Amino acid sequence: MSEPLAGIVVVDKPDGLTSHGVVSRVRRLAGTRKVGHAGTLDPMATGVLVVGVNRATRLLGHLMLTEKGYDATVRLGVATTTDDAEGEVVATAAPDLVGSVTETAVRDALAQFVGDIDQVPTAVSAIKVDGKRAYQRVRDGEQVELKARRVTIHELTVAAVRARTVEDGLAVVDVDVHVRCSSGTYVRAIARDLGAVLGVGGHLTALRRTAVGPFDLAAARTLDELGEEFTMVPMAEVARACFPVLELDAETAVDVRVGRPIAAPADLPGEPPLALIDPDGAFLALYEPRDDRLRPVAVFV
């Protein structure tokens, strides 16, 4: 009996669907229950969602997907309960105050968020507080105050600043930004904090994830496209993209397949864990150096 195909599916998630909903669709398309995802996207967000199929679900937790890219739109002049467009409006700024927000002021304020910063996550998040998700506590009417967490914003650039009048004559300023940041960064919190710095309030109206680690929109497929032709990135290709690689000879590959320690090379090809590849190009395992030997972190065959 042949082993089920395994790999990564890079999905371009549509608006309005949860990440779990994407997993359910991929399960049907792949014909297997063994499907999982890395890096949850909110229902209103679109873009790159990395999904593992069969053995690749075990690989998800090891992937170095610590850097992410986003295109986002921040609306200044309105604050919401969730820091995004799905929440209820809690405050609006006076038209003259919003009108005083210049592009220069927006750029100067955003510059404060670049680098290593302490960011308070949005209250409506999946962070657990005493064993219960923060968003559930908010829905239950509780006041939730989360502690600041250290995150890194590598890049935060402004694409456009547009003063607008929206429903009911409300004056707002929409700011299109590109963000490159570490895992754990809340773009909604950037919108909230930008509004606070400028004194007008702010929330997120659009979010599109453009990259997760080495996987970007160029590699992503919509669910409709996957329905027409279901394609996966093979595990060996994923391993080569995400880890330094050690090519094995046939004899050493036999040991690695059963998780035996092996001799460490004089010079490691990069920071561990290392992806071990057999002579036929198959990805076998992740290993790391311990006690002068390379020992298994996880074996995938």
PyMOL commands that set and color helices and strands:
alter all, ss='L'
color gray80, all
select helices_A, chain A and resi 19-30+56-60+95-99+103-111+134-139+167-169+187-198+217-219+223-228+235-242+250-257
alter helices_A, ss='H'
color red, helices_A
select strands_A, chain A and resi 7-13+35-38+46-53+67-76+78-80+89-92+115-119+128-129+132-133+149-165+171-182+202-212+215-216+233-234+245-247+262-263+274-277+283-290+293-299
alter strands_A, ss='S'
color yellow, strands_A
deselect
rebuild
show_as cartoon
